[in-house]
Amino acid sequence: MDHLLHLDRTLDELDPPRWTPPAAGATHLVHKVHELRLVPLGELNPADLRTLISQQVALPYVLPLAVRLLVEEPLLDAYFYEGDLLLAAVNAPASAWALLPDPAARLCSVIRRLPEVAVADLPRGAAEELARFIARPEPLR
């Protein structure tokens, strides 16, 4: 299924069940994630995608969107630092990537083309995280 066909729809529409409002006293992050589920996919920005991926929300929908951005700009600074969206994506569970073999393959290709100097400038441990991602076995199609 091509999840990019639904850019005019929200995660609450595409990823049932719809979420109820956050509990009283919920953290800012919880409120933010709930708000992001109400935004049409096509309007989510890189920081929004990084947040959703980091919180493991609706990964079959948000990971392909992130890969689309990362193909164009692999070390995109979504919010915190250069490469933060890439690192959020590679740290998504393998089970989510298993559902997305084509985006996973595109992301592996992007990572393999990264210059060593660019990877060296990422936070400590990033090179190992990237290497782990590209070393994952290919899922059966």
N, C-alpha and C positions, 0 to 999 in steps of 0.2 A: 504494500500500500504506500502510495506517495503522500507522505504527510504534509508536503509543501503545497498541496492543492487546496488546503483549507486556511489560507492566510487571512481570510475575512472572519473566521470563527475564533472563539475563545477556548481556552483549555477547559473551562467549566462545561462548554458544549461538547467538546471532543473527548474528554477524559472523564467519563462518569465514575462515580456519582458527583453531582455538583456539591461543592463544599458549602457548609453552613458558615455563617460569620464567625470570626475568631472569638474565643472566649474573652470575657472581661479580664483585663490585666495581662493579655498576651503580649509578647515582646514585639518590638518594632519589626523584626524580621518576619515573624508570623503574620503580622498585618500586611507587610509588603508582599509576601508570597500569595496571600489570599487576594490581594488587589491585582496581582499580575495574572491570576487565573481568569480575570474578567476583561483582560485586554486582548483585542484581536491579535492573532499570531503575527500578522504582518506589521504590527505596530510595536512589537517587543524590540527593545534596543539591546546592544551587546551586554550592558550591565544587567539588564533584566534576565537575559539568557544565562549569564554566569550565575546569578542568584538561583534561578530555577534548577539549573544543572547541579549546583553545589548542594541544593536541598533535595535533589533526586525527585523532582516533581515533573510528571508527564514527559519523561525522557524520550519516548518514541516520537514526540512532537517537537521538543526543543533541541534535541541533539542534531537533527538534520539542518535546522536553522543555524545553529552554531557552526556546523561544518561549512555551510554555504558562505559564511563570513570568513572563516579561517582559510578557506581556499584562496580567497582574495588577499587576506592580510593575516598570516599565521600568528604573528606576535602581537595581535591587536590588544591594546590596553583597554579592557572593558570597564574597569573601575579602579582596581588597586595598583596594578603594575603591568608592564609590558608582558604579554603572554599569559595573563590570568585566565582568559577564556579558554585558551588551549589547554592549560593545566586542569581546569575544571572539567573539560570534556574528556581528557584521557583518564581522569580519575572516576568517571562515571562507571557504575558496575558493568562487568563483562556481560551479565545477563541482558542489560539494556542494549549494548552494542551487538549482541548476537541476533537481535531482532532487526538490526540495521546494517546488513553486510555491505551494501554499496557505500553509504556514508562512512562506515568504518574504514573501508579500503581507500576512499578518497583522503581521509584524515591521515592514514598511514603514509600515503604518498606525499602529503604535505610535510609531514614530520621528517621523512627521509631526505627531503630537499632542503631542510633547514641548514644553514651554515653552522659549523661547529662554534664559531665565535658568538653567534646569536644564542645558541643553547647555553654556552658558558655564562652569558649575562643573565640568565634566568635564576630564580631563587635556588638555594641549595636543595639538592635532591631532584630537581626538575629533569635533569638529563636521564636519571634512572627511571623516573616515571614515564618519560617519553619512550625510552627503550623497552620498558615493560609492555607498553601499549602496542608497539609495532611487533613485539615478539609473541603476542597472543596467537593461539591457533586460529586459523580461518574457520568460521562457522560453516556448517553444511548448509547448502542452499536448497 
